[in-house]
Amino acid sequence: MLVTAEPPGTAGVDLRPRRAWYLANGVVTVVFSGYCVITLIGLLISGLTSEQVGLAVLCTGALLAIQLLYFGRPATLLQSALSHGMLLAQALVAYLPLLVFGPAWVGQPGIIAGSVLLVLRPVLAWPAFVAVVASMGVIQELLTGQPIDVAYTTIATALTGLEFYLLTRLARLVSELHAARAELAGGAVAEERLRFARDLHDLLGLNLSAIALKGELTRRLVRKSPERARRELEEITGIARRALADVRSVASGYRELSLEGEARIARSLLVASDVDVRLDLAQLDLPAQTRTVLATALREGVTNALRRSGVQHCEIAVREAGGSVLLDIVHDGVERDSAEPDDDVAKPGFGKLADRVTTLGGRLTAETVPSGRFRLHVDIPLRGQAQDRTARLPRHDVARSASLGGQVARNLVIAVLCGMALAAFVHVLYETRDPWEIGLNSACLAALLALQLFHFSRPTGRPDLRLLAVQAALVYVPMLELREHWVSLAGFLAGSALLALRPAFGWPAFIAVVASAGGIAMYFNEPMVGVTFKTLATVNTGLIVFGLSWLIRLANEMDATRLRLAEMAVSEERLRLARDLHDLLGLSLSAIALKTELTDRVLLADPDRAATELQEILDLSRQALGDVRSVASGHRELSLEQESRSAEAVLTAADVQVQMDVRHAEDLPGPVCTALAVVMREGVTNVLRHSKVEHCEISVHQTDRAVFLDIVNDGVQPEGTPPRKGASSETKGSGIRNLSDRLVALGGDLTAGLDPDGRFRLRACVPVTVAVTVAG
């Protein structure tokens, strides 16, 4: 659970979370305190002695302190042993004074009904709630024996319990929601990077497949056509280097694509291809995600144009119309090698692009227009992009989530509001037995309840001010007929004013309604105790209506936020796998580029050696393609022994003398073996980046405390070498940073730096206790 003991936002610039925290706690404090004051007023008019008054104040203060200062604190662990102890103490303070105060104290045990819902597990909480409510009905029967008193006490106890439970949850939910929002904002970065990572997977798969195919072709051409084989080798080298750059960009993070930058590149590419370009790019203030998708669409559209033959004219336009941003790319090219299809959206590039446009609520079409030209059209609405992602989730998932929070809160609030109306009806029976007066009061109460439930306390939307006037009429107009027998829910109007009006107008309206309730009581010559009671009751009812309606909205938002946090957790995990892609492929792609250069040098002088190197290139490309697929489908364990053989082969091919000692590799558990294997890949890739490397030593050894992997070489370290310590925090390269994160997760660490003899050492360390635990 996300909780905080301090008001959210105290360290940040945005003051809204802090204000919401103060408002929620202010509502709770006033309602709870008002409830206790009303009870004390009832005790005072029952003729207590001074000693009994002191005891009443002490017991009431203890109940209030436990509720506000302990159960009301967001940092309190409600299911702890201490909370159960506080619940027992509160129960004693709530029930024992009944022996002294009798009927004047029957309202206080309702607080326990709310506390059991907070502290006990649901399977025990609701039976305990029912037991508390039933016990007060029985006690009232024993005290007075009047059915109307029993009914009123039972309803009031249930209402008090639900109000205390829900309002305490309101104060905690404000803190939880703002903490969740902060976490959600951080997770959005991972989701955006993941979107690019999916595209990168497709790109790498294509590149690696191309390397494999070209490798097969080159091997057949080694003896038949050496010159053509050399050209194929150059292409393989270029593909490998581009793929390696793509892999590194995954781990180091993606930048938001610039629409203006892509437009400039598109113009230069088309002009270089002798295409007449007309570019109309409106200066629009677009959301970052919209700009990125449009820039991607522009890139795909221009790539599509360059693939076609006979392109002479191309028009590119970005403009805003009808609340949407539109991108149009129109050209006169003809599809190569086939007739123009009716719909190009099914093509690989446009298919993925169409999915991204659809995610933003837009639409992509690619077709041949009647003039014979090809047109790519993208339409993305500018409004509604912030719509909650739950709208795109399966309906049963949304319903299931709502049942865990928002819907439960709404059901309980409905029960409270209905209970308030029912308690008011019972109060009518205290005031009058005239059927007409009972009927008129009941009709107005029912109308007020319906208006509150179906309009003012609904989860979404700002209430209609015209209906606020209708609510005011239902509250005050019946008084002209009923006079001193008038019973209404003025607190509903006070709470609805806070919901419907802006704070600058809502709070004055709230105060006016409260003052009117007291003024009307004085007009009908009620005693001052009655005036005070009705004033405080109106304050409490108004704040309860406002707080519980707010609670419904927060609970619904919390449901949606939790769904998004779950999505973010998935995004973070998949992003971790995308980083693994860098660790897995860095060495393979570097080795492919290195071996193609070597093959090119020996192609004419030693065709047999060239054929052997080509076979190794094929093996590396197939292994790398398998790694890409494994990362896309889930993480797999790596063999440290197998990695050591690959590393030795690659270093030997680069004319580096290798000394390998990995005798303990077979004894290590899978996760440790995988982590060290990935470190070995990145370490060897790092060695290949050095200049003048002649010797490299790779060893795995184990002590009583840890398992060590050392990679030592005599090459000149490139600029930007990290210091001897703190490689995890100071290393600029994303590869070593990713490796450090992996080792930290196992309780280990990574260091990189120069030894006293001038050689560069990369050391990975995993504690033996961790290795043994993982193995067990």
Buried (B, 14 or more C-beta within 10 A) or exposed (E): EBBBEEBBBEEEEEEEBBBBBEBBBEBBBBBBBBBBBBBBBBBBEBEBEEEBEEBBEEBBEBBBEBBBEBBBBBEBEBEEEEBEEBBEBBBEBBBEBBEBBEBBBBBBBBBBBBBBBBBBEEEEBEEBBBEBBEBBBEBBBEBBEEEEBBBBBBBBBBBBBBBBBBBBBBBBBBBBBBBBBBBBEEBEBBBBBBBBBBBBBBBBBEBBBBBBBBBBBBBBBBEEEBEEBBBBBEBBBEBBBBBBEBBBBBBBEBEEBEBEEBBEBBBEBBEEEEBEBEBEBEEBEBBEBBBBBBBBBBBBBBEBBBEBEEBEBBBBBBEEEEEBBBBBBBBBBBBEEEEEEEEBBEBEBBEBBBEBBEBBBBBBBBBBEEEEBBBBBBBBBBEEBEEBEBEEBEEEEBEEBBEEBBBBBBEBBBBBBBBBBBBBBBBBBEBBEEEEBBEBBBEBBEBBBEBBBEBBBBBEEEBEEEBBEBBBEBBBEBBEEBEEBBBBBBBBBBBBBBBBBEEEEBEEBBBEBBEBBBEBBBEEEBEEEBBBBBBBBBBBBBBBBBBBBBBBBBBBBBBBBBBBBEBBEBBBBBBBBBBBBBBBBBBBBBBBBBBBBBBBEBBEEEBEBBBBBBEBBBBBBBBBBBBBBBBBEEBBEBBBBEBBEBBBBBBEBBEBEBEBEBEBBEEBBBBBBBBBBBBBBBBBBBBBEBEEBEBBBBBBEBEEEBBBBBBBBBBEBEEEBBEEEBBBEEBEBBBBBBBBEBBEEBBBBBBBBEEEEEBBBBBBBBBBEBBEEBEE
